[in-house]
Amino acid sequence: MKTIITLTFLAGAFTFTSCKKTYSCTCTKPGQKDPAVSTWKLKEEDAQSNCNSLNAQYAEDSGSCVLSES
């Protein structure tokens, strides 16, 4: 019985740690009226990687991007 409870707990913990959430990457640069927003349903590290790529593009024009959970 203890084994079943332990396995159930571990399976539940693994499920919650690898779930995908919705993240938004908001990018702004000087002279831009409205910020550009990209939204993804990914794991946090994948969304952060995408936002970092956008940030590199916006940094060329003195802009920046910020990731947030939607």
Buried (B, 14 or more C-beta within 10 A) or exposed (E): EEEEEEEEEEEEEEEEEEEEEEBBBBBBBEEEEEEBEBEBEBBEEEBBEBBEEBBEEBEEEEBEBEBEEE
